[in-house]
Amino acid sequence: MAEIAELFPENAKKKYRDSLKDFRLPYWDYYKPRNQTKTKMPGITQPGGATSFEYDFGIPQVFTVESVMVRRTSDDQLEPLENPLNRFIFPSSGGFADADWTLVSNFSKKQTVRYPSSISDTKGSSTLLNATLNRERENNTTIILDMIKDYNSFASFSSDSLSPGLSGSLEDIHGNYHGLIGGPRGRQGHMSQVPIAAFDPIFWIHHCQIDRWLAIWQAAHPDKWFDGQYQELVNRRWTPTDIAPLAEEVATDDFGYVYKDAIGSPQEVRAKFASLYSWAVRSRTGTGKYGPPPPDMVPNANAVNSAQVFQYTAVNKVTNFASSAAFEAPQTVINFLQTTTSAASEKAGISSSEKAEETNGDAAASTNPVAPEANNSDISFTNLLQNQVAAAPNTVDESRYSRDWYVDNVVERLALNGSFTIFYFVGNFNSVDVENYELQPTMAGLNHVFTSSREACDNCGVQAEEGHLISGTKPITPMLLDYVKIGELPDITPANVVPFLTKNLKWRIVGASGEPANPRTVAGFKVGVSSKLSPLTGTDGGPIYEEYPQIVEQIIANAS
């Protein structure tokens, strides 16, 4: 960048030299709204298998437009440039060898693609991607709020490896967003596959956000940054010199940058983080409803639109680059969903064919099972819960706590020799429409296991031989609250949720190629349901964790 600054005219060089001092790689805050506008997405609260929110949490605009305005070095004037952040175009020669492409077959060899609408789509769909990002936003915000506030060991915060601590982790969220951005399995979006994910320019601001969260957690738990528990895990494969400088206690300011959200005492950092994001999580506002965003989270669309990169001039080249495809109306998502899932019913988005399938529940389960074999029956999710607390149901005053519900899982990382996704549904769904599971109205959440194959990764081969287990979790409280909203669930207390989930919880596993896998035969796969009670202001003590093994046990029994 310093070399580029020197290419500008003499009277412009100083401003570019000075700007270098403040330049840092930007991060993408998935949970800061991009715009204040009613945004539709798949769901159950509105007719046609839809729901909506007053804010849009879609992909940043600069990653969707075909052209941007940049200043040319010859005279420091604006000119249009094909947007390098929109996609990466693979070189026609001197790039991937043909043998390398065999590890990621069926992906576009021309350019990177995000959330393709079909296997032949080489441009991707910002509309469908935004719908998926918006509908998964509340679930994932719940997880990061938990992690910053309550995860008090680096092992449980950072890694999806089985270790004492909650089963959600930074690695888990990181992998989920690779899957969300890449899009449905079988359609081959580049971000969803380890060997080629980094070619997508959005990879870098995604990882900067992961770095930001690590810095915030470090500031919130300064005495837990690199504890002996994690060092024991690390020493299984590496010596401290192999992972320098991470083997020492370091902070981002040691590398020349500081996140403003990581400044202050641990208590101040945790409180500020909660204030930034709790407003958009119904179980955390204390009212069961969304709250108003704090000033720092109010979107400023005018400032974005006035940015230099969007100052298109009358230059003819701009119209050659510009595309309206990235700005399709959100209603397109619902139309797409209806054409691919045979129209949703007014309340829960269930088609007549799906109702027929669910009527024959035992037969459907026997051919496409919803329940795994308990091939790791000795693993108790209670033992994975932080603080080792598993309270008996109905032993607390619910009015003094906020409650969240989770579906947890463990599975062998290399169970399918590559990336795969675990989908959770609460309610009936079109099980044969595998490509569009993300867009099903009753899809409550997903866990994307982001890994490479044995053939492409030596470490993956070692993990496969060891039967390396990983864990994941997905909050399903937003979906349960939607059922409360439409009157199909009285409230989210255990007395009502346990029978409701026993009847309605289902899961599916889909491999990278888009082929469904039988959960009963996926190595190490086990599911559990848990709940967390967080004390409201004025209530003493920490969070209380509960486990409900009877839900999954009954689901398995019903499917047998």
Helices and strands as residue ranges (DSSP letters): H 2-5, H 10-22, E 39-46, E 50-53, G 61-63, E 67-71, E 78-82, H 98-101, G 102-104, H 126-150, H 154-158, H 170-182, G 190-192, G 194-199, H 202-220, G 222-224, H 228-234, G 240-243, G 252-255, G 260-262, H 266-277, G 278-280, G 282-284, G 295-297, H 301-305, G 308-310, H 316-321, G 325-327, H 331-341, H 352-359, H 361-367, H 381-384, G 386-388, G 398-400, E 401-412, E 420-426, G 434-439, E 443-449, H 458-466, E 469-475, H 477-485, H 494-504, E 505-511, E 516-517, E 526-535, E 544-547, H 549-559
